[in-house]
Amino acid sequence: MKSFALVLWNVLSGLYVLLFSLWLAGPGIAETETPTYNLWYLLFFVVWLIGLTLQFKRPLRKIGISTTLLPFMFYLVLTVQAITI
C-alpha cells in the first residue's frame, strides 16, 4: 500500500507541476505582438524531477518526497491565492 501511495503521489504531483510549469513558462497574454516566454518556471519541474530521482535511493527517500513537495506546494499556494482573490 505504501508503494501505491508513493506512485500515486508522484503521478499526481508530477502532472500538476508539469502543467503549471508549462502554462506559466508560456507566452501568456501580452499587449505586444512579440510573445515573452518566462522559462524560469521550468526550474520548478526540474526540482520536482530531482526529488523524484532521490526517491529511488532508499536512504534519501524522505528527502526526495520533501523535494517533490516544494514545487507542488508553491503552485498550490498560487492556485489558492488566485481563487480567493
N, C-alpha and C positions, 0 to 999 in steps of 0.2 A: 504494500500500500504506500510505503514511503517513496518508492521509486516512481509509482504512478503519479503521485502528487508533485514530485520534482519535475517530471516530464511535462505535466500539465502546466506547472508554473512557468517553465522555460518556454513552452509554446505560446501561451497567452501573453506573457510579458514581452516576449520577443516580437510577436506581431504588433503589439501596442507600441513598443518603442520604435520598431521599423517604420510603421505607418506614420507616426507623428514626426519622426526624423525626416522622412522623405517629404512630408507635407510642409514642414517648416523650412526645409532647405530649398524648396522650390521657389519659383519666381514670385508667387503671390500676386496681389493686386497692386498695381503701380499706376501713377499718373503719367509716367513717361512711356515711350514706345519701346525702350530697351529694358528687358527684364533683369532684375537684380537677384542673383542667387546668393543665399546665405548658407554656405556649406559647413559652417561651424556646427550646425545642429547634427550633422552626421557623426560627430565625435561621440555623441551620446550612444549611438548604436555601436560604435567601436568599443566603448567602455562596457556595454552590455555583452558584447562578444568576448571580451577579456574575462568577464565574470563567468560566462558560460564555459570557457576553456578551463578556468580554475576549478570548476565543479567536478571535472573528470578525475582530478587528483584527490584521493581520499583525505589527506590532512588539510587540504586547502578548500574543502567543500563549503564550509561556513563562510569563509572569506568570499568565495565565488557567489554564493547566494546573496550576501550583502552587497556585493558589487553590482549584481544584476538588479538589485532593489533600488539603487541610486537613480539611474535614468528613469526607471518606471515611476518612482515617486515624484521626480521632477515634472514629468509630463502629466501625472495625475494631479499635482497641485495646480499646474497651468490650466488643466481642464476644469477643475472645481472653481478656480477663480474666474474663468471665462463664463461659466454657467451662473455663478452667483452675482456677477457684476452687471 
